[in-house]
Amino acid sequence: MKKTGVFLLGLFSLIYLLNPTAGFFELIPDNIPLIGNLDEAAAVTLLLMCLRDFGYDLPNIFTPKQ
């Protein structure tokens, strides 16, 4: 059940990131100065956390394994 929830959150964040502004939904309008892109940053963070849960640690992909 946990993996299904993580998968759905990752899918939601991926769809949100692939949906450019003026799309179906936008949590914070991008034309607001300084905070307009915080929703996209949160979606990227959520997607990276979901991928890490499935075993893909993208922030550390280029660090050598010891």
C-alpha positions as CSV (number, residue, x, y, z in Angstrom):
1,M,0.0,0.0,0.0
2,K,2.9,2.4,0.8
3,K,4.5,1.8,-2.6
4,T,1.3,2.6,-4.4
5,G,1.0,5.9,-2.5
6,V,4.6,6.8,-3.3
7,F,4.1,5.9,-6.9
8,L,0.9,8.1,-7.1
9,L,2.7,11.0,-5.5
10,G,5.6,10.6,-7.9
11,L,3.3,10.4,-10.8
12,F,1.4,13.6,-9.6
13,S,4.6,15.5,-9.3
14,L,5.9,14.4,-12.7
15,I,2.6,15.4,-14.4
16,Y,2.7,18.7,-12.5
17,L,6.3,19.4,-13.8
18,L,5.4,18.4,-17.4
19,N,2.4,20.7,-17.3
20,P,3.8,24.1,-18.1
21,T,2.2,27.3,-16.8
22,A,-1.3,28.1,-18.1
23,G,-2.1,24.4,-18.1
24,F,-4.8,22.6,-16.3
25,F,-3.8,23.5,-12.7
26,E,-1.2,25.8,-11.0
27,L,-0.8,26.0,-7.3
28,I,1.1,29.3,-7.1
29,P,1.0,31.5,-10.2
30,D,4.5,32.0,-11.7
31,N,4.1,35.7,-12.2
32,I,4.3,36.3,-8.4
33,P,7.9,37.6,-7.7
34,L,10.2,35.4,-5.6
35,I,7.6,32.8,-4.7
36,G,6.2,32.0,-8.1
37,N,8.4,28.9,-8.7
38,L,8.2,27.4,-5.2
39,D,5.5,24.9,-6.3
40,E,7.8,23.6,-9.0
41,A,10.6,23.3,-6.6
42,A,8.4,21.4,-4.2
43,A,7.3,19.1,-7.1
44,V,11.0,18.4,-8.0
45,T,11.8,17.6,-4.4
46,L,8.8,15.3,-4.1
47,L,9.7,13.5,-7.3
48,L,13.3,13.0,-6.1
49,M,12.1,11.6,-2.8
50,C,9.7,9.2,-4.5
51,L,12.5,8.0,-6.9
52,R,14.8,7.5,-3.9
53,D,12.1,5.3,-2.3
54,F,12.2,3.1,-5.4
55,G,16.0,2.9,-5.3
56,Y,17.0,5.6,-7.8
57,D,19.1,8.1,-5.8
58,L,19.5,10.8,-8.5
59,P,21.3,13.5,-6.5
60,N,24.1,11.1,-5.8
61,I,24.2,9.4,-9.2
62,F,27.7,10.8,-10.0
63,T,29.4,10.1,-6.7
64,P,31.8,7.1,-6.9
65,K,30.8,3.9,-5.1
66,Q,33.2,2.8,-2.4
